[in-house]
């Protein structure tokens, strides 16, 4: 996979999430899954992909963000 294709897949995943009316756990999981799949197809080490997923889930607290609305 060329770098442009990887960037395109990641951009599409983020665009899908940004177009969602409500960003809940399901939308977030779908976005992270699409990005993880794109990275895996680009031959990124699986342990790094898993670490990225864990870090994103840890840093993004949807319940805390919803309180500010």
N, C-alpha and C positions, 0 to 999 in steps of 0.2 A: 504494500500500500504506500503510495506516495504521500508526502507530507501535506499536500493540498487536500487530498481526499480525507485525511485524518482531521484536518482543520474544518473541512466542510461538515463532516459528521458531528463534530463537537458543536459547531455553530448551530446546526439544525436542532440538536438536543436542547441547547440553551434557548433557542428561539421558541421551541415548543413550550418550554417551561415559562418563558416570559409572556407568551400569549394566553396562558391559562388564566381564567378568571380568579380562581382561588388556588393558591399553592398549598397543597396539603401533603401528607405523607406519601400518598400514592403518586402524585405528580413528581415529587422529589425523588422517589425510588425509581420511577421510570427514567427520569433524566440521568440519574447516576448510573443506571443499568446501561443506557445507550452510550454514555461516555466510556464506561468500562469496556463494553464490547468493542468500541472503536479502537481503544488503546490496545486491547488484546489482539485484534486483527492487525494492528501495526507492529506486532511483535514486542510490545512492552512487557517486561517481566511481570508475571502474574502476581508475585508478592508485592510489587510496587502498586499494581492496580488495586489489590485488596487493601493495602495501606491507605491509598488515596480515598477509597470508599469509606473506610473507617474514620479517617480524619474529617471528611466532609460531614458525615453523620454526627460526629462528635461536636463539630463547630457550629452546625446549623441546628438551632433549637427552635422548631416551628411553634411550639406552645408559647415560648417566651416572646417571639416576634408577634404573635397574634394578640398579646396583651396590649401592645402599643397601638392597636387600631381603634 
